[in-house]
Amino acid sequence: MHDPVAFRSLHRARFHAEPAVFAAPGRVNLIGEHTDYAEGFVMPAAIDFATLAGVSPRTDGKIAIYSENYGEERSFEAAALPAQANHHWSDYPIGVVKVLAGEGHRIPGFSLSLWSDVPLSAGLSSSAALVVSTALAVESLTGASYPGPVVARLCQRAENEFVGANCGIMDQFVSANGAQDHALLLDCRDLSFRLAPIPPHVALVIANTMVKHSVAGGGYKSRRAEVEAACAVIARHRPGVKFLRDATLDDLDKWGREMEPKSLMRARHIISENLRTVAASEALLRGDLEELGRLMAEAHASYSRDFEASCVEADAMVELAQDLPGLIGARLTGGGFGGCTVNLVEQAQAAAFSEALGARYTAQFGMVPQIYICHASGGAHRLD
Ligand code: GLA
């Protein structure tokens, strides 16, 4: 989908230097939603949409960053980076530079070009693709070489500490560590992970409701607060419970009445979602796609009913897919409140499925959804 040759010449024309080019993918989450910051389990896959970051050193001490998507260039002094975010796309790359500087790296002046085909505000982690590709690019200038899980942690910190997005680790992790044709079951407590092959006859059909999603939005923050409040109630009785990862449905039976009703609902989603995510990875590993599809349906119901993170359009997009030939499982993916559904679909039926789903959605909402037939791709890397 991307054209590194054209990208290189774009950088050369603007900055008069040959760039080193890095690519980092977006992601789709198959199951495990809002469980990452509860130190639970997630099972995303990197997808074949990516951000390219081209970097070349400069001698004037400046950091010039050009975004082809926004058609805009910003310039900073490497020795005097902004103290605060500006609510601008450049916050993401600058956040990465600041985190790397905080790790003790001397950051030289450089020119950075950015280009992306990860759909924006669609819940497909365009921001993770941006920070991870930037991190690899800037790292290459400093001589550092961090392993993928460390890159993910540094990038999460850039988003948490500088950009001000209170996200978990899932998106940056899979962007940095994804593997072609595999989903990645991640334990967000210790960042250990296991790869599960997605059979070649299965496509990831991603259907964009065209309702904009944002992690910076109020819904994500308030859900996270409710999850943490539920955990605090359980921890009063069981001090070993630091995150909902440590809690059980039994804890909710015992102490749920001490929680705000909404917190109880959020906790029920998180605790059951952790169980479903591990079960889903086992189903995928043994090739039991029917069970995987069933778990995805349960996960969607829980996300919509208990977590209340869906919307009319996403519920409809899942519903409209149900009786289409080739469907294995469908659910809303990502942070919620809009964005995309993920549909596991028999590859041979994927084109007809996409067309029929799009037509049904348009008939219901008068909007043409973007539908992408994707495959699990590899994680971030340098392009030679
Ligand atoms: C966003 C966040 C992730 C995760 C998901 C919900 O994508 O960036 O950390 O919390 O939402 O599963």
Boltz pocket constraint, residues with backbone or C-beta under 6 A from the ligand:
constraints:
  - pocket:
      binder: B
      contacts: [[A, 29], [A, 32], [A, 33], [A, 34], [A, 35], [A, 36], [A, 37], [A, 123], [A, 167], [A, 168], [A, 169], [A, 170], [A, 171], [A, 215], [A, 334], [A, 335], [A, 336]]
      max_distance: 6.0
